[in-house]
Amino acid sequence: MTGFTIDATHPCLPGHFPGRPLVPGVVILDRVVAAIEDRHGPLPALRLPQVKFLQPLLPGVAADIALQALPATEGRRWRFRVSAGDTLLASGEVVAPASTPSTDATAA
């Protein structure tokens, strides 16, 4: 499990939303992708075929990311859950396509 907290001074918060800042979903998803890459290395462009935001994440609140590798016919696939304590904030799936051999002429 990977934990994170978005500080109240994060540059995304003043406009999302003035007077009652909420951590934007894209920031949460960025942390999910970073957690996957921390474990599996850099990934190519990803697909997110299913994402649900169930509760808002407030600045300064600690959240945890749980990842589960799923079987995939091509590439790699993970299910994620983002929680704050016992509250589920977001869940979904991330899919990375199968790696393709380099076409760089300098690669040996």
C-alpha positions as CSV (number, residue, x, y, z in Angstrom):
1,M,0.0,0.0,0.0
2,T,1.3,3.5,-0.9
3,G,0.3,6.5,1.1
4,F,0.1,10.2,0.1
5,T,-1.2,13.5,1.2
6,I,-1.8,16.6,-1.0
7,D,-0.7,19.7,0.9
8,A,-3.1,22.6,1.1
9,T,-0.5,24.7,-0.8
10,H,-0.7,22.5,-3.9
11,P,-1.1,24.7,-7.0
12,C,-4.2,22.8,-8.2
13,L,-6.3,23.8,-5.2
14,P,-7.1,27.5,-5.5
15,G,-9.4,27.0,-8.5
16,H,-10.8,23.6,-7.4
17,F,-12.9,25.0,-5.7
18,P,-12.5,28.5,-4.2
19,G,-13.5,28.5,-0.5
20,R,-13.8,24.6,-0.3
21,P,-10.8,23.1,-2.0
22,L,-11.0,19.5,-3.2
23,V,-8.2,17.5,-4.6
24,P,-8.9,17.1,-8.4
25,G,-9.4,13.5,-9.7
26,V,-6.5,13.9,-12.1
27,V,-4.1,14.5,-9.1
28,I,-5.4,11.4,-7.4
29,L,-4.9,9.4,-10.7
30,D,-1.4,10.8,-11.1
31,R,-0.6,9.4,-7.6
32,V,-2.1,6.0,-8.7
33,V,0.1,5.9,-11.8
34,A,3.2,7.0,-9.8
35,A,2.5,4.1,-7.4
36,I,2.3,1.6,-10.2
37,E,5.5,3.0,-11.8
38,D,7.3,2.9,-8.5
39,R,6.7,-0.9,-8.4
40,H,7.0,-1.8,-12.2
41,G,9.1,1.0,-13.8
42,P,8.1,3.5,-16.4
43,L,5.0,2.6,-18.4
44,P,3.9,3.6,-21.9
45,A,0.7,5.5,-22.4
46,L,-2.0,4.1,-20.2
47,R,-5.8,3.5,-20.5
48,L,-8.2,3.9,-17.6
49,P,-11.2,1.9,-18.8
50,Q,-13.0,2.3,-15.5
51,V,-12.7,4.9,-12.8
52,K,-15.1,5.9,-10.0
53,F,-14.7,8.8,-7.7
54,L,-16.9,8.0,-4.7
55,Q,-16.0,10.6,-2.1
56,P,-13.8,13.8,-2.3
57,L,-10.3,13.9,-1.0
58,L,-9.6,17.1,1.0
59,P,-6.2,18.8,1.2
60,G,-4.1,17.5,4.1
61,V,-6.0,14.2,4.5
62,A,-3.8,11.1,4.2
63,A,-4.9,8.6,1.6
64,D,-3.7,5.1,0.7
65,I,-3.5,3.4,-2.7
66,A,-4.0,-0.4,-2.8
67,L,-3.0,-2.1,-6.1
68,Q,-3.9,-5.5,-7.4
69,A,-2.3,-7.0,-10.5
70,L,-5.0,-8.5,-12.8
71,P,-4.6,-11.1,-15.5
72,A,-4.4,-9.5,-19.0
73,T,-4.4,-11.0,-22.4
74,E,-2.0,-8.3,-23.6
75,G,0.0,-5.9,-21.7
76,R,-0.5,-5.4,-17.9
77,R,-3.6,-4.5,-15.9
78,W,-4.1,-3.3,-12.3
79,R,-7.1,-2.6,-10.1
80,F,-6.7,0.3,-7.7
81,R,-8.5,1.5,-4.6
82,V,-7.8,4.9,-3.0
83,S,-9.0,5.2,0.6
84,A,-8.8,7.6,3.5
85,G,-9.1,5.5,6.6
86,D,-12.1,3.3,6.1
87,T,-13.6,5.5,3.4
88,L,-13.2,4.5,-0.2
89,L,-12.5,7.6,-2.3
90,A,-11.8,6.2,-5.7
91,S,-11.5,2.9,-7.5
92,G,-10.8,1.7,-11.0
93,E,-8.5,-0.1,-13.4
94,V,-5.3,0.9,-15.2
95,V,-4.2,-0.9,-18.4
96,A,-0.7,-0.7,-20.0
97,P,-0.3,-2.0,-23.5
98,A,2.2,-4.7,-24.3
99,S,5.7,-3.5,-24.7
100,T,6.9,-3.2,-28.3
101,P,10.4,-3.8,-29.5
102,S,12.4,-0.6,-30.0
103,T,12.6,0.7,-33.5
104,D,15.5,2.9,-32.7
105,A,18.4,2.2,-35.1
106,T,20.9,2.8,-32.3
107,A,19.4,0.1,-30.0
108,A,21.5,-3.0,-30.0
